[in-house]
């Protein structure tokens, strides 16, 4: 499964980047491709290209702040609190995989 994920917390510092790392590790362990865009205190990093968005199976938004979803029209978008990724990143990815049938 090709996953694009956004992580963003209210402060845009620690949890944003910890969640990124946890999602990347969990996806790789479960055999999925992932790219994580962070929306932190220094702005957007690792921004998705239109080609990456077109090729994605699912968009995961793990954020405690509002994230603009307009660019994901037509794609399945899963929104989850960042705390869930912090506690159980593999469980989150497994549940998405189960729901997507991939």
Buried (B, 14 or more C-beta within 10 A) or exposed (E): BBBBBBBBBEEBEEBBBBBBEBBBBBBEEBEBEBBBBBBBEEEEEEEBEEEEBEEBBBBBBBBBEEBEEEEBEEBEBBEBEBEBBBEBBBEBBEBBBEEEEE
